[in-house]
Amino acid sequence: MSLITLLAVLGAALLHASWNALIKTGGDKQIAMLMLTLGHAAIGAMVVLFRPFPATEVWPWLIASGAIHTAYQLFLAYAYEHGDLSRVYPIARGGAPLIVALVGAVVLADVIAAMEYLGVLVLGLGILLMARGVFQDGESRRLLPFALGSAVATAGYSLVDGMGARLSGDAVGFVAWLLIMSALFYTPVVLVQKGTKVLRAPAKSWAFGAVASAASYLAYAVVVWAMTQAPIALVTALRETSILFAVLIGRLFFGEPLQNGKLLAVGLIVTGVVLTRL
């Protein structure tokens, strides 16, 4: 991997942690997430103008992806309402590859190497230790089901998007359309929950949403580009440094505590993810 590619992937990891921090910063996490989603849809709408229209057999995958992304956004926003960035993000981000590895082995009959088994074990221990810290440190236990729900949804859309993009033959167009589908599903859910007050949100809130959308989309685009320049497994493993960035952001900008148990859990999660993806 070249130095430029290495720095690009690290930058993408920082962007991913940063847009999560922006959602955490927002007063109402669901409204902040809606602004992010609408920003995604706007970007997607511009992209699809220059891409071929998806074939009929691709649309079930796009609809499924939109529904799963909606679940992901709901769970993640609720998790941030109840927990710290440095607690929620590692569980939500680290849980997804653990689930994908287990589902791939059981349902898809994927072959798992010895190193991947070790990675799953280490990753699982890290998540258990991170979850245990919630009970020890007096944090809201309600963050756990939402963070784990976000991890399950991430695993779900990762599998659906991967298979759907392959069937489509146009990954860029597929991602653009799924962002639009996600907004179509998520927007009415939030409007039912929160009412139309989101439409009266201050300009500053919309600006945060726009910045978060741009950071999220750019992070994904950089990772996709990096996968054309270096081994995919190496890129995806390096991308998980976003967990470390999220913990650092939580400490520096939100003053979140970094107990020894939390630091150990983060180290195990990052190590486990890397082992499962190398």
Secondary structure as the mmCIF struct_conf table of DSSP 4:
data_model
#
loop_
_struct_conf.conf_type_id
_struct_conf.id
_struct_conf.beg_label_comp_id
_struct_conf.beg_label_asym_id
_struct_conf.beg_label_seq_id
_struct_conf.end_label_comp_id
_struct_conf.end_label_asym_id
_struct_conf.end_label_seq_id
HELX_RH_AL_P HELX_RH_AL_P1 LEU A 3 THR A 25
BEND BEND1 GLY A 26 ASP A 28
HELX_RH_AL_P HELX_RH_AL_P2 LYS A 29 VAL A 48
TURN_TY1_P TURN_TY1_P1 LEU A 49 PHE A 50
BEND BEND2 ARG A 51 ARG A 51
HELX_LH_PP_P HELX_LH_PP_P1 PRO A 52 ALA A 55
HELX_RH_3T_P HELX_RH_3T_P1 THR A 56 VAL A 58
HELX_RH_AL_P HELX_RH_AL_P3 TRP A 59 HIS A 82
BEND BEND3 GLY A 83 GLY A 83
HELX_RH_AL_P HELX_RH_AL_P4 LEU A 85 VAL A 106
TURN_TY1_P TURN_TY1_P2 VAL A 107 VAL A 107
BEND BEND4 LEU A 108 LEU A 108
HELX_RH_AL_P HELX_RH_AL_P5 ALA A 114 GLN A 136
TURN_TY1_P TURN_TY1_P3 ASP A 137 GLY A 138
TURN_TY1_P TURN_TY1_P4 ARG A 141 ARG A 142
HELX_RH_AL_P HELX_RH_AL_P6 LEU A 143 SER A 168
BEND BEND5 GLY A 169 GLY A 169
HELX_RH_AL_P HELX_RH_AL_P7 ALA A 171 LYS A 194
HELX_RH_3T_P HELX_RH_3T_P2 GLY A 195 ARG A 200
HELX_RH_AL_P HELX_RH_AL_P8 ALA A 203 ALA A 226
TURN_TY1_P TURN_TY1_P5 MET A 227 GLN A 229
BEND BEND6 ALA A 230 ALA A 230
HELX_RH_AL_P HELX_RH_AL_P9 ILE A 232 ARG A 239
TURN_TY1_P TURN_TY1_P6 GLU A 240 THR A 241
HELX_RH_AL_P HELX_RH_AL_P10 SER A 242 PHE A 254
HELX_RH_AL_P HELX_RH_AL_P11 ASN A 260 ARG A 277
#
